[in-house]
Amino acid sequence: MYHQSLKILRVFWPPRDRFYSSQRILLLQLKTLLVFNIKPFKKILKLEKREMNKILLTLTTLILFSSSLYADQENIVKHYNSGKTLSGDLPFSEMVQVGNTLYLSGQLGAIPGTMKLVPGGMKEEARQTMENIKITLESHGFSMKNIVKCTVMLADISEWAAFNKIYVSYFEKPYPARAAFGANGLGFGARLEVDCIAAIQ
C-alpha cells in the first residue's frame, strides 16, 4: 500500500508553478492516510486524474478559507471596562485583548471605583492591588490562572518582602513570569503598581 501511494502521488503531483504549497501539503496528508489504508480513500484511488485534482482544489479552497477566518480571530482587538475597579473617568481601558493575549492596565491598591488608596501600608495596598487584578479578570470570565507575566513597581524596594508575601498567595505553582523594580512617583502616592499579561487558553 505504501509503494502504491507513492506511485499515485507521482501521478497527481502538479507542477510547482501551477499550485499553492497548501495543495502539496494536502497531497502529503493523503499519502499518510493511504499508508494507514483508510477505507474512504480507497474510493479516491479509483477516480481519474481530473476528478482527483478537482477534489484537491476544493479541499484547498476550504482550508485557505478557514485559515483566513482563524487569522481574523487572531487579530481581534477588544477593550474591556467593567467599572468594578477603575474609575470611569480614566484615559485607558482596564484590559485589552489582542488575539489570545490579555493586557491589563496597571493596578494600584485603590478602593474599587475610586482614586483613594486603602489604609494600612504596604500589606493592605498589596492585597487590594492583587484583588483589583483578580476582579478585573473575573469580571470578564477569566481568572488569575490566565496570568503569564506580571510587572511590579515599588516605591520602596526595601518593602519587596512584604509585597511578595501577599503576591504569592494569589497564585499556584508554577508561578507566572515576573519583573520588579523600584520606581519613584507612582500615581496618588501609591507604594506599588502591578500590571499583568494574561493568555486565553
Secondary structure, 3 states (H helix, E strand, C coil): CHHHHHHHHHHHCCCCCCCCHHHHHHHHHHHHHHHCCCCHHHHHHCCCHHHHHHHHHHHHHHHHHHHHHHHHHHCCEEEECCCCCCCCCCCCCCEEEECCEEEEEEECCECCCCCCECCCCHHHHHHHHHHHHHHHHHHCCCCHHHEEEEEEEECCHHHHHHHHHHHHHHCCCCCCEEEEEECCCCHHHCCEEEEEEEECC
